[in-house]
Amino acid sequence: MKDSPKLKSLPIDVYDRLPIRLSEMCKSVPGSDTTKDMFLLGALGVLSGLMPSVRFKHGSEWYSTHLYVVVAALPGTGKGVLRTASLLFEKTDERIRSQSAAAIAQWEKDQVSASEISNIPNIPNIPNIPNIPRPPDLSLSVGANTTAPALESRLALHPEGLIMFSTEVDTLGRSNSSREHGNFTDLLRKAYHHEPHIIERKGDGTKRIPAPRLALVMSGTKAQFPSLLNNNTEDGTLSRFLYLQVDDLPSYRSQRPTASSDAFREMADNYSDILSKSHQILEQRTNPLYVSASKSGWDYIDLYCKRAFDAEREHREGALIAVVNRASLNAFRIATILTLLRLTDSGKDLSSIKTVEISADDMETALQISFTCADHLKSIAGTMSRSLAGGPQSLSAFDGPVLTKEQDRFQASLPEGDFSTKDMFELARIQGVSQSKIYRWIEKFPLVTNVDHGLWHKKQGREYQEYQEY
């Protein structure tokens, strides 16, 4: 049996296409490029839980941005950088807990006042004092050492979702496998797709969580993640994760405080303030903010995902097709997050925007991130079951960047087979496109290659038809 191919890091050009604040933070991460990858995945997981009232349609269902993220690496390889990623939701969590505490304090004050009034004799016309229940303790975060009933209760109180963050993935694994805590793998699977969850317990009657939502960010070692799934590759929870495995060996890292490390922490604190304000605006919306992809964006998603799907089905008879299918949903979630971050960076009023379209760059970036993680996830599945080892990497299906509508139309207008630069410029003139634009565009066209000076070739036949039919 052939060994699995070496796992690839996130493509370096991903960082140049990120929204400005997130890009600057990633470029300021101290340590190696893999440390930067770990921070970005953790940050995306956290950010996915900070976008209430944001919806997009994937298939026939409406989804929110919530992601499941696990970063696996050996101790001493820099995964502590995820603690800085957790700071991004700290100010939002503080605000929610502070507002909740104030509501409870006011309720207690009102209860004391009502009790004092009711105990005063001979006062006519005392109004009826309503029996108002105590406000719940609210918090955006939920611990990984939770129990099944506790997680259900918290999700019921937070219809726009929670964030579960832990630097030890085995904490959740122990909670999930504990008889005392109750197995909640089924709830994780449902929350990923926002499927209704029914709770039936003796004495409590029947309760329903219409659409549970959870953002999950964990880190640990390569050996700990399979235990979360009880080493069962057929557990549907596996394919729901964005999984990043870093195989760097431990190395000494000086912990001496520096100006750059202080600046990185300060950037996280400042960004946390900005995100808390945008979260508050979004949660106060009366209607969702809808995010969609253009036709050319969907064309590209379908082309790319179908190639990855076909390669997976042919090699492993479809055993890990669910990983490829859900990589598409994860990509759309990431693209939606990037779209909202750009709106925030530009100072747009999130309270009034009704719809927004994902850009070509954000869709390309999201696909690259999601399918890199899909390859890592398939690799760890291969260690859990030898029958799943090896196989094609999903990233091999990536056939160039996604095109804008204008670029897509121009590529389609080029003749199949060989053509000259002069021919290309004449088409550009007819369509009102400058030559400088064409030189920038031509490098992005997945169907066009430069075969000689002044000579180009556009793919034809089956591969071309495959591209066009979507």
Rosetta blueprint (number, residue, H / E / L):
1 M L
2 K L
3 D L
4 S L
5 P L
6 K L
7 L L
8 K L
9 S L
10 L L
11 P L
12 I H
13 D H
14 V H
15 Y H
16 D H
17 R H
18 L L
19 P L
20 I H
21 R H
22 L H
23 S H
24 E H
25 M H
26 C H
27 K H
28 S L
29 V L
30 P L
31 G L
32 S L
33 D H
34 T H
35 T H
36 K H
37 D H
38 M H
39 F H
40 L H
41 L H
42 G H
43 A H
44 L H
45 G H
46 V H
47 L H
48 S L
49 G L
50 L L
51 M L
52 P L
53 S L
54 V E
55 R E
56 F E
57 K E
58 H E
59 G L
60 S L
61 E E
62 W E
63 Y E
64 S L
65 T L
66 H L
67 L L
68 Y E
69 V E
70 V E
71 V E
72 A E
73 A E
74 L L
75 P L
76 G L
77 T L
78 G L
79 K H
80 G H
81 V H
82 L H
83 R H
84 T H
85 A H
86 S H
87 L H
88 L H
89 F H
90 E H
91 K H
92 T H
93 D H
94 E H
95 R H
96 I H
97 R H
98 S H
99 Q H
100 S H
101 A H
102 A H
103 A H
104 I H
105 A H
106 Q H
107 W H
108 E H
109 K H
110 D H
111 Q H
112 V H
113 S H
114 A H
115 S H
116 E H
117 I H
118 S H
119 N L
120 I L
121 P L
122 N L
123 I L
124 P L
125 N L
126 I L
127 P L
128 N L
129 I L
130 P L
131 N L
132 I L
133 P L
134 R L
135 P L
136 P L
137 D L
138 L L
139 S L
140 L L
141 S E
142 V E
143 G L
144 A L
145 N L
146 T L
147 T L
148 A H
149 P H
150 A H
151 L H
152 E H
153 S H
154 R H
155 L H
156 A H
157 L H
158 H L
159 P L
160 E L
161 G L
162 L E
163 I E
164 M E
165 F E
166 S E
167 T L
168 E L
169 V H
170 D H
171 T H
172 L H
173 G H
174 R H
175 S H
176 N H
177 S H
178 S L
179 R L
180 E L
181 H L
182 G L
183 N L
184 F L
185 T H
186 D H
187 L H
188 L H
189 R H
190 K H
191 A H
192 Y H
193 H H
194 H L
195 E L
196 P L
197 H E
198 I E
199 I E
200 E E
201 R E
202 K L
203 G L
204 D L
205 G E
206 T E
207 K E
208 R E
209 I E
210 P L
211 A L
212 P L
213 R L
214 L E
215 A E
216 L E
217 V E
218 M E
219 S E
220 G E
221 T L
222 K L
223 A L
224 Q H
225 F H
226 P H
227 S H
228 L H
229 L L
230 N L
231 N L
232 N L
233 T L
234 E L
235 D L
236 G L
237 T L
238 L H
239 S H
240 R H
241 F E
242 L E
243 Y E
244 L E
245 Q E
246 V E
247 D L
248 D L
249 L L
250 P L
251 S L
252 Y L
253 R L
254 S L
255 Q L
256 R L
257 P L
258 T L
259 A H
260 S H
261 S H
262 D H
263 A H
264 F H
265 R H
266 E H
267 M H
268 A H
269 D H
270 N H
271 Y H
272 S H
273 D H
274 I H
275 L H
276 S H
277 K H
278 S H
279 H H
280 Q H
281 I H
282 L H
283 E H
284 Q L
285 R L
286 T L
287 N L
288 P L
289 L E
290 Y E
291 V E
292 S E
293 A L
294 S L
295 K H
296 S H
297 G H
298 W H
299 D H
300 Y H
301 I H
302 D H
303 L H
304 Y H
305 C H
306 K H
307 R H
308 A H
309 F H
310 D H
311 A H
312 E H
313 R H
314 E H
315 H H
316 R H
317 E L
318 G L
319 A L
320 L L
321 I H
322 A H
323 V H
324 V H
325 N H
326 R H
327 A H
328 S H
329 L H
330 N H
331 A H
332 F H
333 R H
334 I H
335 A H
336 T H
337 I H
338 L H
339 T H
340 L H
341 L H
342 R H
343 L H
344 T H
345 D H
346 S L
347 G L
348 K L
349 D L
350 L L
351 S L
352 S L
353 I L
354 K L
355 T E
356 V E
357 E E
358 I L
359 S L
360 A H
361 D H
362 D H
363 M H
364 E H
365 T H
366 A H
367 L H
368 Q H
369 I H
370 S H
371 F H
372 T H
373 C H
374 A H
375 D H
376 H H
377 L H
378 K H
379 S H
380 I H
381 A H
382 G H
383 T H
384 M H
385 S L
386 R H
387 S H
388 L H
389 A L
390 G L
391 G L
392 P L
393 Q L
394 S H
395 L H
396 S H
397 A H
398 F L
399 D L
400 G L
401 P L
402 V L
403 L L
404 T L
405 K H
406 E H
407 Q H
408 D H
409 R H
410 F H
411 Q H
412 A H
413 S H
414 L L
415 P L
416 E L
417 G E
418 D E
419 F E
420 S E
421 T H
422 K H
423 D H
424 M H
425 F H
426 E H
427 L H
428 A H
429 R H
430 I H
431 Q H
432 G L
433 V L
434 S L
435 Q H
436 S H
437 K H
438 I H
439 Y H
440 R H
441 W H
442 I H
443 E L
444 K L
445 F L
446 P L
447 L L
448 V E
449 T E
450 N E
451 V E
452 D E
453 H L
454 G L
455 L E
456 W E
457 H E
458 K E
459 K L
460 Q L
461 G L
462 R H
463 E H
464 Y H
465 Q H
466 E H
467 Y H
468 Q H
469 E L
470 Y L
